[in-house]
């Protein structure tokens, strides 16, 4: 299969292209730089692989949970590339993939883990988490995707904690379980894609959406201004100087 995969859900920008059995990989700084660097990096990697966007069988992206801005960037770029290919007569589907299952797959590739409690730093003193078990060449979700304080993540006997949350939270995150570092890479997304495509999980570009499991991560500018104004109104007035 010819596939393009990208993930900007963390502080690392990860891109991968598969052309049959061959792969081309790129990683770089993510975060605020993703929006400006992602599209040029994708074009460069596609050129290196000698692929046109119209030759892709699917565009795969990490849909979340993760960085609010990063998820929107990956989704928007995936949609835009798919729409552009469609304008040239080729319908290219988009495959959104949970970033936590990509963490589990990376833990399997790098450390041989088959029972994984995937945990990513969600900032704000919280972690995203979900448990997966690998059987019959696929990952099976064992728990719901959740977000909350690290000390609230439930331990599961025999599972390995994988992700990037141990460094910031230390013993607050499941100290009794083994830990490995694993990130949601585009290479892991490529591994997951064929089975998910075979199961019909791809969607039309306009139907691709990020996955947010926080009700709200950032307030709008108008909300911030309203809060600021209310705080200024509520602030006690300074006493007038005595004559």
N, C-alpha and C positions, 0 to 999 in steps of 0.2 A: 504494500500500500504506500501511497504518497501522502504524507501527513506533515502538517506544521503544528507544533505545540508551543505554547508560551504560558509562563506563570510570572505574575508580578504581585503576588499576594503577600510577600515578605520584603525584607530589605535587599533581597537579591533578585535581579532580573535574570530569568532563565528561558532560553529559547532552544528548540531542537527541531530538526527537519529529518524526516525519514523518506528515503527514496528506495523502495524495495527493502533490501537487507542493510543498506548503507545508512549511516547517520552522521549528521553534522550538528555540533553543539556550540552554544555560546552562553556565557554568563557574565554578568557585570553588576554594577551598583544599581539598586532599585530605588524604592522610596520615591521621593519627589522628582528624581531624574527619569523615572520610567516613562512618563508621558512624552518626553522629548527624544529619548534614546531608543524606545522600543521599535517604532516603525523603521527607522534607518537600519537597525540591527537585523530585523526580520528580512528586509530586502537584501541585505548583504549576504545573509546566510542562505536564502533561497537562490541567489545568484551563484554562490559557491557550490550549491548542490545541483545547479543546472536545471532548476525547476521553475516553471511559470505557475502563477497562482491558479490558473485555469486547469492545471494538471493535478491539483490536490484532490484527494478523496475526502478529506475533512480538515477542518481547522479546530484544534483542541485547545482549550484554555482552562486554567485553574479558576473555578468560579467562586471559591471561598469555602470556609470563612478565612478572613485575613484583613490586610490593610484596606480600609474603605476606598481610598483613592486608587490603590493598585488594582483592586478588583474591577472598578469601573473602567480603568484604562485597558486592561486585558480584554474585557468584554467588548468595549467600543472598537478596539483595533480588530478583533476577530470578526465582529459584525461588518465593519467597513471593508475588510479584505474579501469577505464572502460576498457582499453586495457588489463589489467591483468585479469579481469573477463572474457573477451572475449577469452583469451588464454586457459581458463579452460572450454570453450564451452558455456558460457552464454553471450549473447549480452546485455550489460547494456547501455542504452542511456544516454546522457548527456543533461541537461536542463539549458541553460544559462538564467539568469533572470536579468533584469535591477535593479540596486541597488536603484534607486530613487523610483520605485514602491514598493520595499521592505520597504523603509522609510514610504511611505504612508500606507502600511499595518500595520506596527508597530504602527503608529500614531492612526490607527483605533482600534487596539487591546488595546493599553494603554490609549487612551484618547477619544475614540469614534468618531474620526474625519471621515467624509465621503467626504469632499472637501478639498484636501490637495495640498499645494504648497510645494513640497519637495525640500529642499535646503541643500546641503552638502558642507562643506568647501573644496575648491579645492586648497587651498594654493595660493601663488603668487598673493594675494589680489583679488581672484576670488571665485565664488561659482558655483557649478553645480546645475541646477534647472530644474524642470518640474512640471506641474500641472496635478492632477488626480482627477476624480470624481468617487465615488463608487455607482454602481447601478446594480441591478440584480446579486448580489454576485460576482461582478468583478470590477476591476479598469479600467476606461476608460481614456486614455491619452487625455488631453485637450490642451496641448501646446507641442512644440518640446523640446527635451532635449537640454539645452544650457549651456555654460560656459561663465562667464564674471564678471565684477565688481558687488559687492552686490547692489550698488545703481541703477544698470541698470535692476534688476529683476522687471518685471511688476506686480503690485498689481492686484489681482482679488477679487472683492467684494464677501464676504461670505466664502472665503477660509481661512484656517489656515496654517500658515507656520510651517513646521515640518522638523527636521533635527538637525544638530549640528553647524549651521553657525551663530546663533544669538550671542553666546558668543564672538567669535573673531571680529565680525563686528558691533554689537550693533545697533544703530539707522541708520546705513547706509543700513540696510536690512529691508525694509518694516515695519517701526515703527508703521504704522496705523493698521496693521493686528495682530491678536492673534498669539502667538508662543507657540509651545510645543517641547520638546526634544524627538527625535526618531531616532534610528539608523537602518541600514539595517541588521537585525539579521537573523541567520539561521532559527530560529523559524518562522519568517515571510515568509521566502522562502518556508518552508514546507507548510504553509497555501496556498501560491500561486500556488504551483506545480501541484496539481491534475487538476485544470481547464486548466492550460497551457499545460499539457500533453494531456488532452482530445482534445485540439485544434491542436495537432500535432506540438508543438513548440520544442520538443526534437530533438536532432541531434545525428549523429554518433560521436564518440569521436574525430576523426580527423577533424571534421567540427566545433568543439566548439572553439569560439574565444572570447577574451575580447572585451569590448566596450570602445574605446577611443574617446572622443569628443573634445579633444585638438589635434591639428595637430601634436604637438611635445612637450613632457614634458621634456625630458632630451636629451642632446647632447651626441653623442657617444664619446668614449675616443679619437678617432682619430680627431674628430671635435674640442674637447677641446684643444688638443695639437696644432692643426693648428691655433686656435685663439690665444693661448698663444705665439706661435712663431711669428705670425704677429704683436702682440702687442710689443714684444721685438724688432722686426725689426723696427717698427714705432717709438719707443722711441727715443727722441733726444740724440745724443751722448754727453757725458760730455766734457766740454771744457778742453783742455790741459793746464796744469799749466804754468803760465808765467815765463819766464827766469828772 
